[in-house]
């Protein structure tokens, strides 16, 4: 790959690889800023399907403008290279955050979901279906802002499906059931995927796992989504209701549009929803079953009489054989005592506030055991570290002897983050450091008094584990004082780079072309010296936090 893309974007390094494209960190030499450049792989350029998908992404994202969607700056071709220039996010993915922190406190999770729902509402408002919503495609900036990215398989309303035969796009762990059945993606399939992301935020993992993608897809179709409250009972029912409704198997049971989901996210933590009842989707299922029976009956009436007679005798034989098998099976079960004998069942004891070992000892007395592979550790408001919060099945439920009991165990008590806006940033930094936070300070221009905090990346009320290292970004109003940077012209490039590093200023080195120099000019040219900088230095700057300096120099050329 050439050093520049589009004669403007200087490639710095590779930062990501995908099936269709590679992503590079680059430097925009005109606007003097870092950008991310997604370049279609060369072996995909001749693949009409891949090229169409890439062009579709470019077309989809260029018409979206939202603070929670990755900005797109430019789209173009450079010879046989097709590229998209995007905002460069200095941060990490939501998947990485969950792997590091585990389940996210529900208030913080709701705050993140509001941002994602707002982003998706902007896409749907522009008739763009994302089709690949997953935690890997959610980026988190250093200041805590959520950014939805990767519209690589997005579908504009009315556009053709361009998947190859028998292929399904999107990550199977977040895939709506109807897509596995081959139906076309819709705004409600996006809502389903977003609901799975919400589940993952609240529990620390996706709801369905299996040895292969087909098994996972079948679980999305057949299995009810596990209860997030069975994993963490401190999650309000109003929050779990959003997960249930957004991940309903039948699209008609889901939110009709993302605006309704966002409305519930805005309301779910209010006092009046503290005692919301669990929602049930059984009525819709019954209705759908009745409709299926009705359709089946109508189809039967249209059969020819000969086929009807044959079908009647076949069904009669099958029903008779099935009934005989059931009778024999029930008799065997009664004789063996498997059914009809309640001695094979025991009541699950109340394990709350016990240690895991205490629970194992008590369960062993009842011929039950702890499922060691399914112990979930979460932070708690009230239960001390290493004490059990809840069990699944719950206390007082009857289960068969030998059943393995899943436990949810406290990983320690939550601490609650305060509000630091309006306070001196240095005292805030010291206080947060004492609470085991790694604090990133970001000075910004502001009408606030110099030195005061104007924004914190984690909102007031965020619950966190004080025994773990936590990260927070504090933005504060910088003092309006000028910084004068030395004129580096003539400096050795190593010394110039060292000077900029000492002043916390990023830089890139750019070798100047000497191919057109005369022999005399080549002899008299200083090498490895700064010949110019962009921007020009030796003058005052009021803010150097986002400044990046390009150092231009001539290097030694070996004789050919």
N, C-alpha and C positions, 0 to 999 in steps of 0.2 A: 504494500500500500504506500502511496506517495505521502510525503510529509504533510501536505495540505489537502483538504477536501474543499472543493469549490473555490479555490484560491483565497480562502478566507479563514478556514478553521484549521488551526495547527494541531495535529494529533499529538497528545501527550502520552497516553497509555491506554491499553485495553482494560476495561472495567467490567465487562459482562459478555457472556456468549449465550446464544439461544439457538433453537433449531433453524430459524430462518435468517437471523441477523446477529451481527456483533455490535456491541456498544462501546464507544471510546470516550474518554475524557479528552476534551479538546479546548483550545483557547481561541476565542473570537478576536482576531487582531484588529478588527475595525471598532467594535464596541468594547473591547478590552475586558472580557469577562470569560469565566469558565462555562463551558456548555457540554452537554452530552450529545454525541452524534451516533445515531443508529444507522448502520450501513448494511444493506442487504448482501448476504453472502454471494460471492461471485458464481458459485455453482447453482445458485437459485435464480440468477438473472434470466436464464433461459427457460425457467419453469413458469409457464403462464399463470398457474394457480398461485404460486408463491408471490410472483410479481404483482398479481391483482390484489392479494391480501395486503401486501406492503403498501401499495397505492391507496387501498381502502383505509388503512390506518392513518395515512397522511391526510386523506380527505376528511376522515371522521374527526380527528383531533384538532385540525386547524380551525374548525368552526365552534370549538368549545372554549369558553373562557370562564373559569371559576377558580377561586382561591384554593380549592381542594382537588384540582386536576392539574397534572404536570403541564406546564406551558410549552407550547411548540412555537419556535421562533422562525424556522425556515424549512423548506422542503425543496429538494432539487436532485439533479443528476450531474455527475462528474465523469464524463466518458461513459463507461459501462457500470459505474457505481451509482446506486440509488440510495439517497440518504435523507434522514429526518433530523433536524437540529432541535434539541429540547433543553428545557431547564435542567441544570445539573443539581441534583439533590445531595447535599452533604449530610448523609444520615444512614439509615438502615431500614430494612423492611419490617413489616408488622410480624411476619413469621419469625424473623430473628429476635424481635423484642419478646415474643411469647416464649421462644425457646430459652431466652435468658431469664425472664421473670416468672414464667409459669402463668397461671390464671391471673387476669388483670382485675383489680377491684371493680365491682359492678358500676360504680359512679363514673370511674374513669373510662370504662368500656362504653358506657352510654354516650359519654362526651365524644369518644372517637367515632362511634357509629353515627352520631349527628353529622359529623363532617363528611363521612362516606356517603350517607344518604343524600346530603346536599349536593355532592359531586354527581351522584348517579341521577338525581333529579334534573340537573343541568344537561346531562347526556340524553336522558329520555325526552326532555323538552325539545331537544334538537333531533328527535327521532333516531338516536344512536343507541343501539343495544350493545353492551360491552362484550358479553359472552365468555369472559374469562376472569370473573371476579374471584380473587383468592388472596390470602394474606401475603403471598409472595409478590403480588402486584400492588401492594399498598406500601408507599414509602413514608417515612417519618423524618421530617427535618429536625435539625438540632434544636429549634425553638418549639418543637412539639406539634407543629402543623402536619396534618395528615394529607397525603397526596395520592390520588388514584392514578395509576399509570397503566401502560401497555394495552392500548386499544388495538393490538395487532390482529385480532380476529373479530373486531367489532363489526356489527352489521347495521348499516343505515336502513331505515324503514323503507321497504319496497325494493331493496337490492336483492340480487340473486344470492342463493346459498352457493358457496364456491368450495365446499368440502369435496374431497375426492370420494369416490364410491366406498361405502361401508365405513367411513371415518367419522369420528365424533370429536369436535373441537372443545377445548376447555379442560380443566383439571378434573378428574373423575371424583376426587374427594369433595368437590363443591358443585357437582353437576346435578341440575334439576332432573327429576325422574322422567319427565316427558321427553327430554333430550336423548336419554338412553333408549327411549322407544322410537327414536327417529323423527320426532316432531320438530318443527322449526323453532328456533330460539325466539323468545319474546321478552318484553319488559318484565313479565312475572318470573321468567327463568332467571333473570338478573337478581330479582328480589330474593328468590330462593338461595342463590349463591351468597348474597349478602347476609342472609339469615344464618348460613353455615359459618361465615366469618364471625358473626356475633356469638354463636355457640363456642367457637374456638377461643375467642377473647375471654369469655366467662369461665371456661373449664380448662384452658391450656392445651386442648387437643381437638382434632376433628372428631365428629361423632361416629363415623364408620371407618373401620380398618379391616383389611383382609389380605390374603396372600397375592391376589392378582386384581387388576382393575375391573374385570368383569364381575367378580364377587362384590366389590365395593359398589358398583353401579346397581346390582340387584338389591343390596341393602338399602340404597336410597329409594328404590321402588317399593320394597316390601316392609322394611322395619320402621316402626315409630321412632322418632328422634328421642334419644334418652333425655330424661329430665335434668336440667341444669341445677335445679334445687335439690335433687337427690345427691348431687356431688357437693354442692355448697348451699345448705338450707338458708343461709343469710341473704341470698339473692331474693329480692322481692318477687312476688307472684306476678306483679304488673310487668316486670322485666322479662320473666320467663314466657309470659303470654305473647310478647313480641317475637320471641324465638319460635314458639309453636305456630303462630299465624304465618310468619314469613317462610317457614319451611314445610308448610302443608303439602302433602303428596299431590293433592288435586289443585291445579292452579285456581279453580273457582273458589277455593277456601282461603287462598292467600290474599294479601293486600291487593286491591284492585290497581293501585298505583303507588309509586314510591313516596308521594306526598303524604299519603295516609300513614305509612310506616314512620315517616319523619315526625308527623303529628303525635303519634304514640310515644316516640322517643323523647319528645319535648315534654310530654305529660307524665310519663311513667314514674318519676321520682317525687312527684308532688304528694303532699300529705293525703289528699282525698283519694289517692289510689293505693294507700297503704294496705287496705284489706280487700283488694280486688280478688274475685274468685277465679280459679283456673278456667280457661276457655276450653270448650270441647268441640271437636270437629265431627262427632259421631253422626249428628243429624244429616250433614251433607253426605256422609258416606252412605247412610241408609237410603237417602233420596236417590243417590247415584245407582245403588244396587237395585232399587225398585225400577228405575228407568231401564236398567239392563235387562231385568226380568220382562218388562213390558215389551222391549224391542225383541227379545227372544221369542215371546209369545206371538208377536206379529209375524215373525219370520216363519214360525211353525205353521201358521195358517196358510201360508203361501206354498207349502210343500205339496207335491203330488200325493194323491191318496195311497198309491202303491208304496211310495217311500215312507209315508206316515205309518202304514201297517208294519213295514219291516223295522222301522225305528221303534215302534211300540213294543214288539216282541224282544228286540235287542235290549231295550231299556229294562223291560220286565225281568229278563234273565239276569242282567247285571245287578239290579236292585235286590233280587232274591239272593243271589250269591253273596252280595255285600252284607246283607242282613244276617245271613248264616255265619259269615266270618266274624261279624261283630259279636254275635251271641256267644260263639265259641271262645273269642278273645276275652270277653267279660267273665265267662265262667272260669277260665284259666286264671285270670287276675284275682278273682275271689278266692279260688282254691289256694293260690300261693300267698294270699294275704296282702298282695300289693295294693288292692283297693278294698274298701270295706273294713280295713283294719287300721284304725287311727294310731296304732303303736308305731307306725313307720313315720309319723309326723311329730315334730317338736315345735315349741314356740321360741322365736328369736328373743333372747334377753335384751334388756336395755343396756347398751354398751357405752352410752354417752359419758364423757369425762373419765373413762378408763384409759390406761395405756394400751398399746397394741398387745403387749405380752399378757396383761391382765385379761384382755378380751379373749386371747387364744386359750388361756387356762379355763375360763368360764365356758367358752363354746365347746371345748373338748369334753366337758362333763355332759353335754347334751348331744354328743356325736356330731358336732358341727365344726367347721374350721374357717380360718381367715384366708381369703384369697390374696396371697402375698403379691401377686402380679397386678392387682387392681386396687392397691391402696392409693388414695388421692390426698395430696398434702395441699392445704390452702390456709391463707391467713384468716384470722377470726376476730370478731369484735369482743367476744366474751370468753372463749375457751382457750386455756393456756396451752403453750407449746407441748407437742407430743401427746395431747389428750384427744380422744375421739369426739368428733362433732356429730356424726350420724353413721348409720349402717344401711346397707341395701342387700336384702330386704330390711324393712324397718322393724323396730322393736315391737313385740307382741304379734307379729305375723307368723302364721303356721307354714313351716317348710318341711321338706323331706329330710330325713337323716342323711348326713353326708354333704348337705348343701354347703357351698363355699360362700362366705359372707364378704361383701365388699365394704371397705371402710373409708370414710373421709376423716382425715386427722388434721388437727391444727398444726400449722407450721410456725405458730407464734401469733402474738396479738398485733393487730394493726396499730400504726400510728397515723395521725391525721395531719395533713399538711395545712399550714396556716396561710394567711394572705399577706404577702410581702410588698405589694404595690404601694408606692409612696414612701417607703423607708429607704434609708441610706444603703446603697448596694454593698458597701464593705462590711457593715454590721450584719446584713442579711447573709453574705457569703460566709462569714465566720460562724453564724448560728447554724446554717445548713451543713457546713463542714462538721460541726459537732454532732449533727444528726446522721452522720454517715453518708452525706450526699457529695457526689463529685459535681462541683458547680462550674458551669461554663458562663463566663461573663461576656456580654455582647454590648458594647457602647453604641448608641444610636443617636442621631440628631432628633431633638424633641423640644417642644415648648415647655416641658417640665423643668423645674429647677435642676441644675447640674448635680449628678451623683445620686438621683432618686430612681428607684426601681419603677419601671413603667409597664413591665409585663413579665410573667413567669410561665414557663412552658407547661407545668403541671398546675391545674387549677386548685384553688382553695377547696379543702375537703377531700382531696385525693388520699386514699389509704395506701400506706407503704410499710414495708418490713424494715424496721430500723436496724435490724441485725445484719442486713445485706447492704452492699454498695448500691446506691441509687444515683441516678443522673438527673440533673435539672439545668435548664438554661434560664439565666436571668438577664433580661435586657434593661439597661439603665440609660438615663439621659446623660450624654457625655458633656464634658466641659467644652465650651466653644473656644478652645485655644489652638493656636496654629503649631504645626509640626513642620520644621524645615529639614528636608532631606538633602544630603550632600549631592553635588553634581559629580557623577561617577565617570565622566568622560576621561579616558586615559588610564583609568584604574585597571589593574590586573583583574580578570573576570572572577578569579577565586576570591580575591579580597572584596570585590563588589558584592558577590553572593553572600559572603560572611557578614558584611555590613547590613545588608537587607535582612538577613536572618536575625541579627541582633536586634533589629527594630521591628521584628514580627511582621515583615512584609513578604508576601509570596512573590516569586519571580520565575521566569522561564528564560532559557538561553536560546538565542537564534543566530545561527551562523550566516554571515553575509556572503553573497556571491562575488567571487573575484575572477570569474572566467573571462571578463572583458578587460582586465587590467593589462597595461603594457608591461614589458619586462622590467623597466625601471620602477614602475609603481609596485610591482610585486616585491622587488628587492627592498624598497623603502617603507613598505607597509608593516606596522607593528602587528604582531599576532597575539592572540589571547588577551587583547586589551579591549576595553569598552569603547566602541566608536560612536554609539548613540543609545539612548534609552527611550522607551515609550511607556508612560508619558515622560516628558522632559522633567528632570529633577533639578535640584538647586533652588527650589521655590517652596512656598508654604502650602501645607495641606491641612484642612480642618478635620478630615476624617481619613484615616489610613486603614480602617478595618477591612474594607473590601478591595483595597488597592493591590493590583498585580503589575509588576514591572517586567517588561521585556528587555533583556540585555542583548544588544547586537554586537557581534565581534567577528574578526577574521581569524581563521585557524591555519595551522601549518598544512600545506598541501604537499603530499609526496609526489616526486617527479615520476611521470609514467615511463 
